[in-house]
């Protein structure tokens, strides 16, 4: 028998895991992301952040980037690393 509180905690963990899987699935299935690189709109969509927040991440060195021809690119692995670094495990 499982308590109601334990059930809610389990459901919360499953929901967080599902969100992470969706982010990774989108990044892996994106044919527009050659060689493991994502552009700004992809990163904003994956992290569900605004362009200003992404700019802040760049300015503060939170998320490394490359710039070519006026377009900014981010390594998929760096985006995944940020998600992993900020992961919160609750028990």
Chimera marker file (.cmm) of the C-alpha trace (Angstrom):
<marker_set name="trace">
<marker id="1" x="0.000" y="0.000" z="0.000" r="1" g="1" b="0" radius="0.5"/>
<marker id="2" x="1.272" y="3.459" z="-0.909" r="1" g="1" b="0" radius="0.5"/>
<marker id="3" x="0.367" y="6.643" z="0.892" r="1" g="1" b="0" radius="0.5"/>
<marker id="4" x="-1.217" y="9.549" z="-0.934" r="1" g="1" b="0" radius="0.5"/>
<marker id="5" x="1.841" y="11.705" z="-0.242" r="1" g="1" b="0" radius="0.5"/>
<marker id="6" x="4.170" y="9.048" z="-1.699" r="1" g="1" b="0" radius="0.5"/>
<marker id="7" x="1.929" y="8.760" z="-4.756" r="1" g="1" b="0" radius="0.5"/>
<marker id="8" x="2.088" y="12.513" z="-5.362" r="1" g="1" b="0" radius="0.5"/>
<marker id="9" x="5.880" y="12.497" z="-4.982" r="1" g="1" b="0" radius="0.5"/>
<marker id="10" x="6.153" y="9.634" z="-7.457" r="1" g="1" b="0" radius="0.5"/>
<marker id="11" x="3.867" y="11.392" z="-9.922" r="1" g="1" b="0" radius="0.5"/>
<marker id="12" x="5.960" y="14.567" z="-9.586" r="1" g="1" b="0" radius="0.5"/>
<marker id="13" x="9.175" y="12.649" z="-10.301" r="1" g="1" b="0" radius="0.5"/>
<marker id="14" x="7.605" y="10.965" z="-13.325" r="1" g="1" b="0" radius="0.5"/>
<marker id="15" x="6.433" y="14.337" z="-14.633" r="1" g="1" b="0" radius="0.5"/>
<marker id="16" x="9.931" y="15.868" z="-14.260" r="1" g="1" b="0" radius="0.5"/>
<marker id="17" x="11.488" y="12.853" z="-15.964" r="1" g="1" b="0" radius="0.5"/>
<marker id="18" x="9.003" y="13.142" z="-18.823" r="1" g="1" b="0" radius="0.5"/>
<marker id="19" x="9.864" y="16.833" z="-19.258" r="1" g="1" b="0" radius="0.5"/>
<marker id="20" x="13.578" y="16.020" z="-19.469" r="1" g="1" b="0" radius="0.5"/>
<marker id="21" x="12.922" y="13.265" z="-21.974" r="1" g="1" b="0" radius="0.5"/>
<marker id="22" x="10.891" y="15.627" z="-24.149" r="1" g="1" b="0" radius="0.5"/>
<marker id="23" x="13.764" y="18.124" z="-24.166" r="1" g="1" b="0" radius="0.5"/>
<marker id="24" x="16.290" y="15.463" z="-25.095" r="1" g="1" b="0" radius="0.5"/>
<marker id="25" x="13.979" y="13.899" z="-27.665" r="1" g="1" b="0" radius="0.5"/>
<marker id="26" x="13.396" y="17.242" z="-29.363" r="1" g="1" b="0" radius="0.5"/>
<marker id="27" x="17.116" y="17.986" z="-29.463" r="1" g="1" b="0" radius="0.5"/>
<marker id="28" x="17.938" y="14.557" z="-30.885" r="1" g="1" b="0" radius="0.5"/>
<marker id="29" x="15.157" y="14.580" z="-33.476" r="1" g="1" b="0" radius="0.5"/>
<marker id="30" x="15.743" y="18.092" z="-34.769" r="1" g="1" b="0" radius="0.5"/>
<marker id="31" x="17.050" y="17.735" z="-38.347" r="1" g="1" b="0" radius="0.5"/>
<marker id="32" x="17.900" y="21.433" z="-38.362" r="1" g="1" b="0" radius="0.5"/>
<marker id="33" x="20.553" y="20.901" z="-35.664" r="1" g="1" b="0" radius="0.5"/>
<marker id="34" x="23.624" y="19.728" z="-37.560" r="1" g="1" b="0" radius="0.5"/>
<marker id="35" x="26.573" y="18.292" z="-35.654" r="1" g="1" b="0" radius="0.5"/>
<marker id="36" x="24.872" y="18.668" z="-32.280" r="1" g="1" b="0" radius="0.5"/>
<marker id="37" x="24.423" y="22.437" z="-32.458" r="1" g="1" b="0" radius="0.5"/>
<marker id="38" x="21.195" y="24.341" z="-31.749" r="1" g="1" b="0" radius="0.5"/>
<marker id="39" x="20.266" y="27.892" z="-32.652" r="1" g="1" b="0" radius="0.5"/>
<marker id="40" x="18.727" y="30.407" z="-30.248" r="1" g="1" b="0" radius="0.5"/>
<marker id="41" x="15.056" y="29.651" z="-31.055" r="1" g="1" b="0" radius="0.5"/>
<marker id="42" x="15.696" y="25.931" z="-30.467" r="1" g="1" b="0" radius="0.5"/>
<marker id="43" x="17.333" y="26.588" z="-27.097" r="1" g="1" b="0" radius="0.5"/>
<marker id="44" x="14.586" y="28.994" z="-26.014" r="1" g="1" b="0" radius="0.5"/>
<marker id="45" x="11.967" y="26.419" z="-26.931" r="1" g="1" b="0" radius="0.5"/>
<marker id="46" x="13.779" y="23.570" z="-25.184" r="1" g="1" b="0" radius="0.5"/>
<marker id="47" x="14.413" y="25.484" z="-21.971" r="1" g="1" b="0" radius="0.5"/>
<marker id="48" x="11.130" y="27.410" z="-22.159" r="1" g="1" b="0" radius="0.5"/>
<marker id="49" x="12.913" y="30.726" z="-21.662" r="1" g="1" b="0" radius="0.5"/>
<marker id="50" x="12.722" y="34.140" z="-23.305" r="1" g="1" b="0" radius="0.5"/>
<marker id="51" x="15.304" y="35.630" z="-25.626" r="1" g="1" b="0" radius="0.5"/>
<marker id="52" x="16.307" y="38.026" z="-22.829" r="1" g="1" b="0" radius="0.5"/>
<marker id="53" x="16.937" y="35.144" z="-20.434" r="1" g="1" b="0" radius="0.5"/>
<marker id="54" x="19.022" y="33.363" z="-23.063" r="1" g="1" b="0" radius="0.5"/>
<marker id="55" x="20.985" y="36.590" z="-23.610" r="1" g="1" b="0" radius="0.5"/>
<marker id="56" x="21.558" y="36.776" z="-19.849" r="1" g="1" b="0" radius="0.5"/>
<marker id="57" x="22.848" y="33.186" z="-19.850" r="1" g="1" b="0" radius="0.5"/>
<marker id="58" x="25.301" y="34.184" z="-22.597" r="1" g="1" b="0" radius="0.5"/>
<marker id="59" x="26.371" y="37.421" z="-20.888" r="1" g="1" b="0" radius="0.5"/>
<marker id="60" x="26.951" y="35.710" z="-17.545" r="1" g="1" b="0" radius="0.5"/>
<marker id="61" x="28.839" y="32.757" z="-19.004" r="1" g="1" b="0" radius="0.5"/>
<marker id="62" x="26.156" y="30.283" z="-17.970" r="1" g="1" b="0" radius="0.5"/>
<marker id="63" x="25.750" y="28.899" z="-21.461" r="1" g="1" b="0" radius="0.5"/>
<marker id="64" x="28.715" y="28.843" z="-23.861" r="1" g="1" b="0" radius="0.5"/>
<marker id="65" x="27.997" y="29.758" z="-27.475" r="1" g="1" b="0" radius="0.5"/>
<marker id="66" x="29.497" y="30.241" z="-30.913" r="1" g="1" b="0" radius="0.5"/>
<marker id="67" x="28.635" y="32.983" z="-33.339" r="1" g="1" b="0" radius="0.5"/>
<marker id="68" x="28.886" y="32.776" z="-37.110" r="1" g="1" b="0" radius="0.5"/>
<marker id="69" x="27.528" y="35.257" z="-39.584" r="1" g="1" b="0" radius="0.5"/>
<marker id="70" x="25.488" y="37.020" z="-36.930" r="1" g="1" b="0" radius="0.5"/>
<marker id="71" x="23.779" y="33.811" z="-35.837" r="1" g="1" b="0" radius="0.5"/>
<marker id="72" x="24.350" y="32.289" z="-32.398" r="1" g="1" b="0" radius="0.5"/>
<marker id="73" x="24.686" y="28.539" z="-31.844" r="1" g="1" b="0" radius="0.5"/>
<marker id="74" x="24.820" y="26.410" z="-28.719" r="1" g="1" b="0" radius="0.5"/>
<marker id="75" x="26.157" y="22.900" z="-28.251" r="1" g="1" b="0" radius="0.5"/>
<marker id="76" x="23.379" y="20.477" z="-27.456" r="1" g="1" b="0" radius="0.5"/>
<marker id="77" x="25.622" y="18.890" z="-24.819" r="1" g="1" b="0" radius="0.5"/>
<marker id="78" x="26.033" y="22.280" z="-23.054" r="1" g="1" b="0" radius="0.5"/>
<marker id="79" x="22.261" y="22.726" z="-22.888" r="1" g="1" b="0" radius="0.5"/>
<marker id="80" x="21.890" y="19.202" z="-21.488" r="1" g="1" b="0" radius="0.5"/>
<marker id="81" x="24.668" y="19.921" z="-18.967" r="1" g="1" b="0" radius="0.5"/>
<marker id="82" x="22.798" y="22.986" z="-17.684" r="1" g="1" b="0" radius="0.5"/>
<marker id="83" x="19.663" y="20.915" z="-17.199" r="1" g="1" b="0" radius="0.5"/>
<marker id="84" x="21.641" y="18.255" z="-15.367" r="1" g="1" b="0" radius="0.5"/>
<marker id="85" x="23.515" y="20.807" z="-13.218" r="1" g="1" b="0" radius="0.5"/>
<marker id="86" x="20.249" y="22.390" z="-12.075" r="1" g="1" b="0" radius="0.5"/>
<marker id="87" x="18.458" y="19.110" z="-11.471" r="1" g="1" b="0" radius="0.5"/>
<marker id="88" x="16.729" y="18.912" z="-8.134" r="1" g="1" b="0" radius="0.5"/>
<marker id="89" x="16.185" y="15.473" z="-6.650" r="1" g="1" b="0" radius="0.5"/>
<marker id="90" x="13.459" y="15.321" z="-4.054" r="1" g="1" b="0" radius="0.5"/>
<marker id="91" x="12.669" y="12.290" z="-2.037" r="1" g="1" b="0" radius="0.5"/>
<link id1="1" id2="2" r="1" g="1" b="0" radius="0.2"/>
<link id1="2" id2="3" r="1" g="1" b="0" radius="0.2"/>
<link id1="3" id2="4" r="1" g="1" b="0" radius="0.2"/>
<link id1="4" id2="5" r="1" g="1" b="0" radius="0.2"/>
<link id1="5" id2="6" r="1" g="1" b="0" radius="0.2"/>
<link id1="6" id2="7" r="1" g="1" b="0" radius="0.2"/>
<link id1="7" id2="8" r="1" g="1" b="0" radius="0.2"/>
<link id1="8" id2="9" r="1" g="1" b="0" radius="0.2"/>
<link id1="9" id2="10" r="1" g="1" b="0" radius="0.2"/>
<link id1="10" id2="11" r="1" g="1" b="0" radius="0.2"/>
<link id1="11" id2="12" r="1" g="1" b="0" radius="0.2"/>
<link id1="12" id2="13" r="1" g="1" b="0" radius="0.2"/>
<link id1="13" id2="14" r="1" g="1" b="0" radius="0.2"/>
<link id1="14" id2="15" r="1" g="1" b="0" radius="0.2"/>
<link id1="15" id2="16" r="1" g="1" b="0" radius="0.2"/>
<link id1="16" id2="17" r="1" g="1" b="0" radius="0.2"/>
<link id1="17" id2="18" r="1" g="1" b="0" radius="0.2"/>
<link id1="18" id2="19" r="1" g="1" b="0" radius="0.2"/>
<link id1="19" id2="20" r="1" g="1" b="0" radius="0.2"/>
<link id1="20" id2="21" r="1" g="1" b="0" radius="0.2"/>
<link id1="21" id2="22" r="1" g="1" b="0" radius="0.2"/>
<link id1="22" id2="23" r="1" g="1" b="0" radius="0.2"/>
<link id1="23" id2="24" r="1" g="1" b="0" radius="0.2"/>
<link id1="24" id2="25" r="1" g="1" b="0" radius="0.2"/>
<link id1="25" id2="26" r="1" g="1" b="0" radius="0.2"/>
<link id1="26" id2="27" r="1" g="1" b="0" radius="0.2"/>
<link id1="27" id2="28" r="1" g="1" b="0" radius="0.2"/>
<link id1="28" id2="29" r="1" g="1" b="0" radius="0.2"/>
<link id1="29" id2="30" r="1" g="1" b="0" radius="0.2"/>
<link id1="30" id2="31" r="1" g="1" b="0" radius="0.2"/>
<link id1="31" id2="32" r="1" g="1" b="0" radius="0.2"/>
<link id1="32" id2="33" r="1" g="1" b="0" radius="0.2"/>
<link id1="33" id2="34" r="1" g="1" b="0" radius="0.2"/>
<link id1="34" id2="35" r="1" g="1" b="0" radius="0.2"/>
<link id1="35" id2="36" r="1" g="1" b="0" radius="0.2"/>
<link id1="36" id2="37" r="1" g="1" b="0" radius="0.2"/>
<link id1="37" id2="38" r="1" g="1" b="0" radius="0.2"/>
<link id1="38" id2="39" r="1" g="1" b="0" radius="0.2"/>
<link id1="39" id2="40" r="1" g="1" b="0" radius="0.2"/>
<link id1="40" id2="41" r="1" g="1" b="0" radius="0.2"/>
<link id1="41" id2="42" r="1" g="1" b="0" radius="0.2"/>
<link id1="42" id2="43" r="1" g="1" b="0" radius="0.2"/>
<link id1="43" id2="44" r="1" g="1" b="0" radius="0.2"/>
<link id1="44" id2="45" r="1" g="1" b="0" radius="0.2"/>
<link id1="45" id2="46" r="1" g="1" b="0" radius="0.2"/>
<link id1="46" id2="47" r="1" g="1" b="0" radius="0.2"/>
<link id1="47" id2="48" r="1" g="1" b="0" radius="0.2"/>
<link id1="48" id2="49" r="1" g="1" b="0" radius="0.2"/>
<link id1="49" id2="50" r="1" g="1" b="0" radius="0.2"/>
<link id1="50" id2="51" r="1" g="1" b="0" radius="0.2"/>
<link id1="51" id2="52" r="1" g="1" b="0" radius="0.2"/>
<link id1="52" id2="53" r="1" g="1" b="0" radius="0.2"/>
<link id1="53" id2="54" r="1" g="1" b="0" radius="0.2"/>
<link id1="54" id2="55" r="1" g="1" b="0" radius="0.2"/>
<link id1="55" id2="56" r="1" g="1" b="0" radius="0.2"/>
<link id1="56" id2="57" r="1" g="1" b="0" radius="0.2"/>
<link id1="57" id2="58" r="1" g="1" b="0" radius="0.2"/>
<link id1="58" id2="59" r="1" g="1" b="0" radius="0.2"/>
<link id1="59" id2="60" r="1" g="1" b="0" radius="0.2"/>
<link id1="60" id2="61" r="1" g="1" b="0" radius="0.2"/>
<link id1="61" id2="62" r="1" g="1" b="0" radius="0.2"/>
<link id1="62" id2="63" r="1" g="1" b="0" radius="0.2"/>
<link id1="63" id2="64" r="1" g="1" b="0" radius="0.2"/>
<link id1="64" id2="65" r="1" g="1" b="0" radius="0.2"/>
<link id1="65" id2="66" r="1" g="1" b="0" radius="0.2"/>
<link id1="66" id2="67" r="1" g="1" b="0" radius="0.2"/>
<link id1="67" id2="68" r="1" g="1" b="0" radius="0.2"/>
<link id1="68" id2="69" r="1" g="1" b="0" radius="0.2"/>
<link id1="69" id2="70" r="1" g="1" b="0" radius="0.2"/>
<link id1="70" id2="71" r="1" g="1" b="0" radius="0.2"/>
<link id1="71" id2="72" r="1" g="1" b="0" radius="0.2"/>
<link id1="72" id2="73" r="1" g="1" b="0" radius="0.2"/>
<link id1="73" id2="74" r="1" g="1" b="0" radius="0.2"/>
<link id1="74" id2="75" r="1" g="1" b="0" radius="0.2"/>
<link id1="75" id2="76" r="1" g="1" b="0" radius="0.2"/>
<link id1="76" id2="77" r="1" g="1" b="0" radius="0.2"/>
<link id1="77" id2="78" r="1" g="1" b="0" radius="0.2"/>
<link id1="78" id2="79" r="1" g="1" b="0" radius="0.2"/>
<link id1="79" id2="80" r="1" g="1" b="0" radius="0.2"/>
<link id1="80" id2="81" r="1" g="1" b="0" radius="0.2"/>
<link id1="81" id2="82" r="1" g="1" b="0" radius="0.2"/>
<link id1="82" id2="83" r="1" g="1" b="0" radius="0.2"/>
<link id1="83" id2="84" r="1" g="1" b="0" radius="0.2"/>
<link id1="84" id2="85" r="1" g="1" b="0" radius="0.2"/>
<link id1="85" id2="86" r="1" g="1" b="0" radius="0.2"/>
<link id1="86" id2="87" r="1" g="1" b="0" radius="0.2"/>
<link id1="87" id2="88" r="1" g="1" b="0" radius="0.2"/>
<link id1="88" id2="89" r="1" g="1" b="0" radius="0.2"/>
<link id1="89" id2="90" r="1" g="1" b="0" radius="0.2"/>
<link id1="90" id2="91" r="1" g="1" b="0" radius="0.2"/>
</marker_set>
